Amino acid sequence: MKILFIFLLFIVYFALSLSLESTKAIGFYLLISLGLFFWGVLEWQRLINGRNSENRRRFEELLAEIPHTESLSSDNLLNVMLIDDVNSIFYLLQRDSLAQDFNIAAIPFSQVLEVAIMEDERVLNLYPKDGILESKLESEEEIEDDEDSDDEEEAEAEDEFIEALSLKIVVDDLANPILEYPFIQNEQVLVLDSEEYSEAILSCNEWYQKICIIIKRYEHGKVLVRQWH
């Protein structure tokens, strides 16, 4: 309300400056309106910073309530991965906005079956190699074989940019078998040789390796679903 009042005064003084004839009066009212404008901007920035600090505080309080030894959170505080190596539990927390509560998936290590790095819906890395997600990779390869040379050249040009990078994790849960953590989301477009992409793929590979280790601990006691077909 205070910020709205400040900007309202700015509009009033600016409008008055346009209706005056005296040069001194015009300069005086313009100076006042300019001061009111910058005051309003500072108050708005202070409000935004206060809200961000409060969101961060609540976020950290929530994470403190969940036992974990490793953590990764997105800059917008909407996606979180946690590893509790003591109790052997993998957590994925996700929400659509800061006003919502997190949907929390708590998966025992023994129920983590596969992990894949997905770049613009392409499988870059997959573990284990003969897992469920391999069929997606095979179907994409078949489609690519049917494309003509012009389409291939266009795809190569598009490969200079990326719109999505994520980890997909297959878990032993019929209700929600595939979990996904986005490192780069569709509203972003990054150049492959940019610093932002390098940081994202580095973090993605690091967590891919962590989850590979989790899977490897239990893989000898598992029977992959693909082997049942």
C-alpha positions as CSV (number, residue, x, y, z in Angstrom):
1,M,0.0,0.0,0.0
2,K,2.9,2.3,0.9
3,I,4.6,1.6,-2.5
4,L,1.3,2.3,-4.4
5,F,0.9,5.6,-2.6
6,I,4.5,6.6,-3.5
7,F,4.0,5.9,-7.2
8,L,0.7,7.7,-7.1
9,L,2.4,10.8,-5.8
10,F,5.0,10.4,-8.5
11,I,2.3,10.4,-11.2
12,V,0.6,13.5,-9.6
13,Y,3.8,15.5,-9.4
14,F,4.9,14.5,-12.9
15,A,1.6,15.5,-14.3
16,L,1.7,18.8,-12.5
17,S,5.2,19.5,-14.0
18,L,3.7,19.1,-17.5
19,S,0.9,21.6,-16.8
20,L,3.1,24.5,-15.4
21,E,4.6,27.3,-17.4
22,S,7.3,28.5,-15.1
23,T,10.7,26.9,-15.8
24,K,11.7,26.9,-12.1
25,A,8.4,25.4,-11.1
26,I,8.6,22.7,-13.8
27,G,12.2,21.8,-12.6
28,F,11.1,21.7,-9.0
29,Y,8.1,19.4,-9.6
30,L,10.2,17.2,-11.9
31,L,12.9,16.9,-9.2
32,I,10.2,15.9,-6.6
33,S,8.6,13.3,-9.0
34,L,12.1,11.9,-9.8
35,G,12.8,11.5,-6.1
36,L,9.4,9.8,-5.5
37,F,10.1,7.4,-8.4
38,F,13.5,6.3,-7.1
39,W,12.0,6.0,-3.5
40,G,9.3,3.8,-4.9
41,V,11.8,1.6,-6.7
42,L,13.9,1.2,-3.6
43,E,10.8,0.3,-1.5
44,W,9.7,-2.2,-4.1
45,Q,13.2,-3.8,-4.2
46,R,13.2,-3.9,-0.4
47,L,9.9,-5.7,-0.4
48,I,11.1,-8.2,-2.9
49,N,14.3,-8.9,-1.0
50,G,12.3,-9.3,2.2
51,R,10.0,-11.9,0.6
52,N,13.0,-13.8,-0.9
53,S,14.7,-13.9,2.5
54,E,11.5,-15.2,4.1
55,N,11.1,-17.8,1.4
56,R,14.7,-18.9,1.8
57,R,14.3,-19.1,5.6
58,R,11.2,-21.3,5.4
59,F,12.9,-23.4,2.8
60,E,15.9,-24.0,5.0
61,E,13.7,-24.8,8.0
62,L,11.9,-27.4,5.9
63,L,15.1,-29.0,4.7
64,A,16.4,-29.1,8.3
65,E,13.4,-31.3,9.2
66,I,14.4,-33.9,6.7
67,P,17.5,-36.0,7.7
68,H,20.0,-35.9,4.8
69,T,23.7,-36.1,4.0
70,E,23.6,-34.6,0.4
71,S,21.4,-31.9,-1.0
72,L,20.8,-30.1,-4.2
73,S,18.1,-27.4,-4.8
74,S,17.2,-25.3,-7.8
75,D,17.7,-21.5,-7.7
76,N,13.9,-20.9,-7.7
77,L,13.5,-23.2,-4.7
78,L,10.9,-25.4,-6.5
79,N,13.0,-28.6,-6.9
80,V,15.1,-30.4,-4.3
81,M,17.0,-33.7,-4.3
82,L,18.2,-35.1,-1.0
83,I,20.2,-38.2,-0.1
84,D,20.1,-39.7,3.4
85,D,23.0,-42.1,3.3
86,V,22.5,-43.0,7.0
87,N,18.9,-44.3,6.5
88,S,19.4,-45.2,2.8
89,I,16.6,-42.9,1.5
90,F,16.5,-40.8,-1.6
91,Y,14.2,-37.8,-1.5
92,L,12.7,-35.7,-4.4
93,L,10.8,-32.6,-3.4
94,Q,8.9,-30.6,-6.0
95,R,6.3,-27.8,-6.2
96,D,4.9,-25.5,-8.9
97,S,5.1,-22.2,-6.9
98,L,6.6,-20.9,-3.7
99,A,3.1,-20.6,-2.2
100,Q,2.5,-24.3,-2.4
101,D,3.7,-27.1,-0.2
102,F,6.3,-29.6,-1.6
103,N,5.2,-33.0,-2.9
104,I,7.7,-35.2,-1.2
105,A,8.8,-38.6,-2.7
106,A,10.8,-40.6,-0.2
107,I,12.3,-43.6,-2.0
108,P,14.4,-46.3,-0.2
109,F,17.7,-46.9,-2.0
110,S,16.7,-50.5,-2.8
111,Q,13.8,-49.2,-4.9
112,V,15.9,-46.9,-7.1
113,L,16.1,-48.9,-10.3
114,E,17.5,-46.6,-13.1
115,V,18.8,-43.2,-13.8
116,A,19.3,-41.3,-17.1
117,I,20.6,-37.9,-18.1
118,M,18.1,-36.4,-20.6
119,E,19.0,-33.5,-22.9
120,D,16.1,-32.2,-25.0
121,E,14.4,-35.6,-24.7
122,R,17.6,-37.4,-25.8
123,V,19.2,-39.9,-23.5
124,L,22.9,-38.9,-22.9
125,N,23.7,-41.4,-20.2
126,L,21.8,-44.4,-18.8
127,Y,22.4,-46.8,-16.0
128,P,22.0,-49.7,-16.1
129,K,22.4,-49.8,-19.9
130,D,19.7,-52.5,-20.4
131,G,17.1,-50.7,-18.3
132,I,13.5,-49.6,-18.9
133,L,14.5,-46.2,-20.3
134,E,16.6,-47.8,-23.0
135,S,13.5,-48.4,-25.1
136,K,13.0,-44.6,-25.4
137,L,16.5,-44.3,-26.7
138,E,16.0,-47.1,-29.2
139,S,12.8,-45.6,-30.6
140,E,14.4,-42.2,-31.0
141,E,17.3,-43.8,-33.0
142,E,14.8,-45.5,-35.3
143,I,13.1,-42.2,-36.0
144,E,16.5,-40.5,-36.7
145,D,17.4,-43.2,-39.2
146,D,14.3,-42.3,-41.3
147,E,15.1,-38.6,-41.5
148,D,16.6,-37.2,-44.7
149,S,19.9,-35.3,-44.9
150,D,18.2,-31.8,-44.7
151,D,16.6,-32.7,-41.4
152,E,19.9,-34.0,-40.0
153,E,21.6,-30.7,-40.9
154,E,18.9,-28.7,-39.2
155,A,19.2,-30.9,-36.1
156,E,22.9,-30.3,-36.0
157,A,22.3,-26.6,-36.1
158,E,19.8,-26.8,-33.3
159,D,22.3,-28.8,-31.2
160,E,24.2,-25.6,-30.5
161,F,21.4,-24.7,-28.1
162,I,19.6,-26.6,-25.4
163,E,16.2,-26.1,-23.8
164,A,16.0,-28.9,-21.3
165,L,18.4,-30.9,-19.2
166,S,17.2,-33.3,-16.5
167,L,17.8,-36.4,-14.5
168,K,15.1,-39.1,-14.9
169,I,14.9,-41.7,-12.2
170,V,13.0,-45.0,-12.4
171,V,11.8,-46.2,-9.0
172,D,9.8,-49.3,-7.8
173,D,6.5,-47.5,-7.5
174,L,3.6,-48.3,-9.8
175,A,1.8,-45.0,-8.9
176,N,4.7,-42.8,-9.8
177,P,7.5,-44.9,-11.5
178,I,9.5,-42.1,-13.1
179,L,10.8,-39.1,-11.2
180,E,12.4,-36.1,-12.9
181,Y,14.7,-33.3,-11.6
182,P,15.2,-30.4,-14.0
183,F,18.6,-28.7,-14.3
184,I,17.5,-26.6,-17.3
185,Q,13.8,-26.1,-18.0
186,N,12.0,-25.4,-21.2
187,E,11.6,-21.7,-20.5
188,Q,15.4,-21.4,-20.8
189,V,17.4,-21.6,-24.0
190,L,21.2,-22.0,-23.4
191,V,24.1,-22.1,-25.7
192,L,26.1,-25.3,-25.3
193,D,29.4,-23.5,-24.8
194,S,27.9,-21.1,-22.2
195,E,29.0,-21.0,-18.6
196,E,25.4,-21.6,-17.4
197,Y,25.3,-24.9,-19.4
198,S,28.7,-26.0,-18.2
199,E,27.6,-25.6,-14.6
200,A,24.3,-27.3,-15.2
201,I,25.8,-30.4,-16.9
202,L,28.6,-30.6,-14.3
203,S,26.0,-30.7,-11.5
204,C,23.8,-33.1,-13.4
205,N,26.7,-35.5,-14.0
206,E,27.7,-35.3,-10.3
207,W,24.2,-36.4,-9.2
208,Y,24.0,-39.0,-11.9
209,Q,27.1,-40.6,-10.5
210,K,25.7,-40.5,-7.0
211,I,22.5,-42.2,-8.0
212,C,24.5,-44.8,-10.0
213,I,26.3,-45.7,-6.8
214,I,23.0,-46.1,-5.0
215,I,21.7,-48.4,-7.8
216,K,24.9,-50.4,-7.9
217,R,24.7,-51.2,-4.2
218,Y,21.5,-53.2,-4.8
219,E,21.6,-54.2,-8.4
220,H,22.8,-57.8,-7.8
221,G,19.6,-58.5,-5.9
222,K,17.3,-57.1,-8.6
223,V,15.6,-58.4,-11.6
224,L,15.0,-55.7,-14.2
225,V,11.5,-55.3,-15.5
226,R,12.7,-55.5,-19.2
227,Q,13.7,-59.1,-18.5
228,W,10.2,-60.1,-17.8
229,H,9.0,-59.3,-21.4
